[in-house]
């Protein structure tokens, strides 16, 4: 279990400043984390995914959340 926690922390350290990195650095991080053959598109994908997460609430992704009426 300790190995997974250490791996998680190492990933967080690498992606902590994701927005300030250029596309080449992002692709290097993805290459080090994943065993992907063509990872050039993954950097662009994750940029778009981050924008999507910023623009939508958690309820948008979780349909089973019960909204309490006040």
DSSP file (Angstrom, degrees, kcal/mol; ACC not computed):
  #  RESIDUE AA STRUCTURE BP1 BP2  ACC     N-H-->O    O-->H-N    N-H-->O    O-->H-N    TCO  KAPPA ALPHA  PHI   PSI    X-CA   Y-CA   Z-CA
    1    1 A X     >        0   0    0      0, 0.0     4,-1.9     0, 0.0     5,-0.2   0.000 360.0 360.0 360.0 -35.7    0.0    0.0    0.0
    2    2 A X  H  >  +     0   0    0      1,-0.2     4,-2.3     2,-0.2     5,-0.2   0.854 360.0  57.2 -63.3 -34.1    2.9    2.3    0.8
    3    3 A X  H  > S+     0   0    0      1,-0.2     4,-2.3     2,-0.2    -1,-0.2   0.895 106.0  49.5 -63.8 -39.7    4.1    1.9   -2.8
    4    4 A X  H  > S+     0   0    0      2,-0.2     4,-2.6     1,-0.2    -2,-0.2   0.890 110.4  50.0 -67.1 -38.9    0.8    3.1   -4.2
    5    5 A X  H  X S+     0   0    0     -4,-1.9     4,-2.3     2,-0.2    -2,-0.2   0.915 111.7  48.2 -65.4 -42.8    0.8    6.2   -2.0
    6    6 A X  H  X S+     0   0    0     -4,-2.3     4,-2.1     2,-0.2    -2,-0.2   0.894 111.9  49.8 -64.3 -39.8    4.4    7.0   -3.0
    7    7 A X  H  X S+     0   0    0     -4,-2.3     4,-2.0     2,-0.2    -2,-0.2   0.918 110.0  51.1 -64.0 -43.3    3.4    6.6   -6.7
    8    8 A X  H  X S+     0   0    0     -4,-2.6     4,-2.3     1,-0.2    -2,-0.2   0.919 110.9  48.1 -59.8 -44.9    0.4    8.8   -6.2
    9    9 A X  H  X S+     0   0    0     -4,-2.3     4,-2.2     1,-0.2    -1,-0.2   0.868 109.4  52.6 -66.2 -36.4    2.5   11.5   -4.6
   10   10 A X  H  X S+     0   0    0     -4,-2.1     4,-1.6     2,-0.2    -1,-0.2   0.871 110.1  48.9 -67.7 -35.0    5.1   11.3   -7.4
   11   11 A X  H  X S+     0   0    0     -4,-2.0     4,-2.0     2,-0.2    -2,-0.2   0.922 110.4  50.9 -67.3 -43.9    2.4   11.8  -10.0
   12   12 A X  H  X S+     0   0    0     -4,-2.3     4,-0.7     1,-0.2    -2,-0.2   0.901 108.8  51.5 -60.6 -41.5    1.0   14.8   -8.1
   13   13 A X  H  < S+     0   0    0     -4,-2.2     3,-0.5     1,-0.2     4,-0.3   0.889 110.6  49.1 -63.0 -38.9    4.4   16.4   -7.9
   14   14 A X  H  < S+     0   0    0     -4,-1.6     3,-0.3     1,-0.2    -1,-0.2   0.867 119.2  35.9 -70.0 -35.7    4.8   16.0  -11.7
   15   15 A X  H >< S+     0   0    0     -4,-2.0     3,-1.4     1,-0.2    -1,-0.2   0.311  84.9 104.5-102.3   9.7    1.5   17.4  -12.6
   16   16 A X  T 3< S+     0   0    0     -4,-0.7     3,-0.2    -3,-0.5    -1,-0.2   0.869  90.9  34.2 -59.0 -39.4    1.3   20.1  -10.0
   17   17 A X  T >> S+     0   0    0     -4,-0.3     3,-0.7    -3,-0.3     4,-0.6  -0.262  77.4 139.3-110.4  44.3    2.1   22.9  -12.4
   18   18 A X  G X4  +     0   0    0     -3,-1.4     3,-1.0     1,-0.2    -1,-0.2   0.865  67.1  55.0 -58.5 -41.3    0.3   21.4  -15.4
   19   19 A X  G 34 S+     0   0    0      1,-0.2    -1,-0.2    -3,-0.2    -2,-0.1   0.798 107.1  49.9 -66.7 -28.5   -1.2   24.7  -16.6
   20   20 A X  G <4 S+     0   0    0     -3,-0.7    -1,-0.2     2,-0.0    -2,-0.2   0.536  92.5  95.4 -89.9  -5.2    2.2   26.5  -16.8
   21   21 A X  S << S-     0   0    0     -3,-1.0     2,-0.1    -4,-0.6    -3,-0.0  -0.517  73.6-123.0 -83.5 151.4    3.9   23.7  -18.8
   22   22 A X     >  -     0   0    0     -2,-0.2     4,-2.1     1,-0.1     3,-0.2  -0.423  33.7 -98.9 -85.2 171.8    4.3   23.8  -22.5
   23   23 A X  H  > S+     0   0    0      1,-0.2     4,-2.3     2,-0.2     5,-0.2   0.838 121.1  55.0 -63.1 -35.4    3.0   21.0  -24.7
   24   24 A X  H  > S+     0   0    0      2,-0.2     4,-1.8     1,-0.2    -1,-0.2   0.913 109.4  46.5 -65.6 -42.7    6.4   19.3  -25.0
   25   25 A X  H  > S+     0   0    0      2,-0.2     4,-2.1     1,-0.2    -2,-0.2   0.889 111.4  52.4 -66.1 -39.0    6.9   19.1  -21.3
   26   26 A X  H  X S+     0   0    0     -4,-2.1     4,-2.5     1,-0.2    -2,-0.2   0.913 108.6  50.3 -62.4 -42.1    3.3   17.7  -20.8
   27   27 A X  H  X S+     0   0    0     -4,-2.3     4,-2.4     1,-0.2    -1,-0.2   0.856 108.0  53.4 -65.6 -34.2    4.0   15.0  -23.4
   28   28 A X  H  X S+     0   0    0     -4,-1.8     4,-1.9     2,-0.2    -1,-0.2   0.905 109.7  48.0 -65.1 -41.2    7.2   14.1  -21.6
   29   29 A X  H  X S+     0   0    0     -4,-2.1     4,-1.5     2,-0.2    -2,-0.2   0.926 112.9  47.7 -64.3 -44.8    5.3   13.7  -18.3
   30   30 A X  H  X S+     0   0    0     -4,-2.5     4,-3.1     1,-0.2     6,-0.2   0.899 110.1  53.0 -63.6 -39.6    2.6   11.6  -20.0
   31   31 A X  H  < S+     0   0    0     -4,-2.4    -1,-0.2     1,-0.2    -2,-0.2   0.868 109.7  48.5 -63.2 -36.4    5.4    9.5  -21.7
   32   32 A X  H  < S+     0   0    0     -4,-1.9    -1,-0.2     1,-0.2    -2,-0.2   0.774 118.7  39.5 -75.0 -25.2    6.9    8.8  -18.3
   33   33 A X  H  < S+     0   0    0     -4,-1.5     2,-0.3    -3,-0.1    -2,-0.2   0.834 118.1  41.2 -92.0 -36.3    3.6    7.9  -16.7
   34   34 A X  S  < S-     0   0    0     -4,-3.1     2,-0.8    -5,-0.2    -1,-0.1  -0.777  70.8-132.1-114.9 156.5    2.0    5.9  -19.5
   35   35 A X        +     0   0    0     -2,-0.3     2,-0.3    -3,-0.0    -4,-0.1  -0.514  53.3 152.4-100.8  62.5    3.3    3.3  -21.9
   36   36 A X        -     0   0    0     -2,-0.8     3,-0.3    -6,-0.2    -2,-0.1  -0.743  41.5-153.7-100.1 141.4    1.7    5.0  -24.9
   37   37 A X  S    S+     0   0    0     -2,-0.3     2,-0.7     1,-0.3    -1,-0.1   0.952  93.6  27.2 -74.9 -52.4    3.0    4.7  -28.5
   38   38 A X        +     0   0    0      1,-0.1    -1,-0.3     2,-0.0     3,-0.3  -0.853  68.6 156.3-114.1  95.0    1.6    8.0  -29.8
   39   39 A X     >  +     0   0    0     -2,-0.7     4,-0.9    -3,-0.3     3,-0.3   0.310  45.3  97.7-103.1   8.9    1.2   10.3  -26.8
   40   40 A X  H  > S+     0   0    0      1,-0.2     4,-0.7     2,-0.2     3,-0.3   0.873  87.1  47.0 -65.0 -36.1    1.3   13.7  -28.7
   41   41 A X  H  > S+     0   0    0     -3,-0.3     4,-2.4     1,-0.2    -1,-0.2   0.710  98.4  71.0 -78.2 -19.9   -2.5   13.9  -28.7
   42   42 A X  H  > S+     0   0    0     -3,-0.3     4,-2.7     1,-0.2     5,-0.2   0.858  93.4  54.8 -67.7 -35.0   -2.8   13.0  -25.0
   43   43 A X  H  X S+     0   0    0     -4,-0.9     4,-1.6    -3,-0.3    -1,-0.2   0.915 111.8  44.2 -62.7 -42.6   -1.3   16.4  -23.9
   44   44 A X  H  X S+     0   0    0     -4,-0.7     4,-2.3     2,-0.2    -2,-0.2   0.900 112.6  53.3 -66.9 -41.4   -4.0   18.2  -25.9
   45   45 A X  H  X S+     0   0    0     -4,-2.4     4,-2.5     1,-0.2    -2,-0.2   0.935 109.2  47.3 -59.8 -47.6   -6.7   15.9  -24.6
   46   46 A X  H  X S+     0   0    0     -4,-2.7     4,-2.2     1,-0.2    -1,-0.2   0.830 109.3  54.7 -67.1 -31.6   -5.8   16.5  -21.0
   47   47 A X  H  X S+     0   0    0     -4,-1.6     4,-1.8    -5,-0.2    -1,-0.2   0.938 111.7  43.9 -63.1 -46.3   -5.7   20.2  -21.5
   48   48 A X  H  X S+     0   0    0     -4,-2.3     4,-2.2     1,-0.2    -2,-0.2   0.876 111.9  54.0 -65.7 -37.4   -9.2   20.1  -23.0
   49   49 A X  H  X S+     0   0    0     -4,-2.5     4,-2.4     2,-0.2    -1,-0.2   0.891 106.4  51.7 -64.9 -39.8  -10.3   17.8  -20.1
   50   50 A X  H  X S+     0   0    0     -4,-2.2     4,-1.9     2,-0.2    -1,-0.2   0.902 109.9  49.1 -63.6 -41.0   -9.1   20.2  -17.5
   51   51 A X  H  X S+     0   0    0     -4,-1.8     4,-1.6     2,-0.2    -2,-0.2   0.911 110.3  51.8 -64.1 -41.7  -11.0   23.0  -19.1
   52   52 A X  H  X S+     0   0    0     -4,-2.2     4,-0.8     1,-0.2    -2,-0.2   0.902 109.8  49.1 -61.2 -42.2  -14.1   20.8  -19.2
   53   53 A X  H  < S+     0   0    0     -4,-2.4     3,-0.4     1,-0.2    -1,-0.2   0.866 110.1  51.3 -66.1 -36.1  -13.7   20.0  -15.5
   54   54 A X  H  < S+     0   0    0     -4,-1.9    -1,-0.2     1,-0.2    -2,-0.2   0.819 110.6  49.0 -69.3 -30.5  -13.4   23.7  -14.6
   55   55 A X  H  < S+     0   0    0     -4,-1.6     2,-0.3    -5,-0.1    -1,-0.2   0.577 107.3  58.4 -89.4  -9.9  -16.5   24.6  -16.5
   56   56 A X  S  < S-     0   0    0     -4,-0.8     2,-0.1    -3,-0.4     5,-0.0  -0.896  76.1-124.4-123.8 151.1  -18.9   22.0  -15.0
   57   57 A X    >>  -     0   0    0     -2,-0.3     3,-0.8     1,-0.1     4,-0.6  -0.362  31.8-106.6 -84.3 169.1  -20.0   21.2  -11.5
   58   58 A X  H >> S+     0   0    0      1,-0.2     4,-1.6     2,-0.2     3,-1.0   0.849 118.4  62.9 -64.1 -34.3  -19.7   17.8   -9.9
   59   59 A X  H 34 S+     0   0    0      1,-0.3    -1,-0.2     2,-0.2     6,-0.2   0.771  92.7  65.1 -63.1 -25.4  -23.4   17.3  -10.2
   60   60 A X  H <4 S+     0   0    0     -3,-0.8    -1,-0.3     1,-0.2    -2,-0.2   0.858 110.5  35.8 -63.2 -35.7  -23.0   17.4  -14.0
   61   61 A X  H << S+     0   0    0     -3,-1.0     2,-0.7    -4,-0.6    -2,-0.2   0.708 114.1  58.4 -92.2 -23.5  -20.9   14.2  -13.9
   62   62 A X    ><  +     0   0    0     -4,-1.6     3,-0.8     1,-0.1    -1,-0.2  -0.889  57.0 176.3-113.4 102.6  -22.8   12.4  -11.1
   63   63 A X  T 3  S+     0   0    0     -2,-0.7    -1,-0.1     1,-0.2    -4,-0.1   0.690  73.8  65.4 -79.7 -18.8  -26.4   11.9  -12.0
   64   64 A X  T 3   +     0   0    0      2,-0.1     2,-0.4     0, 0.0    -1,-0.2   0.364  69.9 120.0 -89.4   7.6  -27.3    9.9   -8.9
   65   65 A X    <   -     0   0    0     -3,-0.8     2,-0.5    -6,-0.2    -3,-0.0  -0.584  62.2-134.7 -74.0 127.4  -26.6   12.8   -6.5
   66   66 A X        -     0   0    0     -2,-0.4     2,-0.6     1,-0.0    -2,-0.1  -0.723  13.0-144.3 -85.3 125.4  -29.8   13.6   -4.6
   67   67 A X        -     0   0    0     -2,-0.5     2,-0.4     1,-0.0    -1,-0.0  -0.804  13.6-137.6 -92.3 125.0  -30.5   17.3   -4.4
   68   68 A X        -     0   0    0     -2,-0.6     2,-0.3     2,-0.0    -1,-0.0  -0.658  12.6-133.1 -83.6 133.6  -32.1   18.4   -1.1
   69   69 A X              0   0    0     -2,-0.4    -1,-0.0     1,-0.1     0, 0.0  -0.679 360.0 360.0 -84.5 137.8  -34.9   20.8   -1.3
   70   70 A X              0   0    0     -2,-0.3    -1,-0.1     0, 0.0    -2,-0.0   0.431 360.0 360.0 -94.8 360.0  -34.7   23.7    1.2
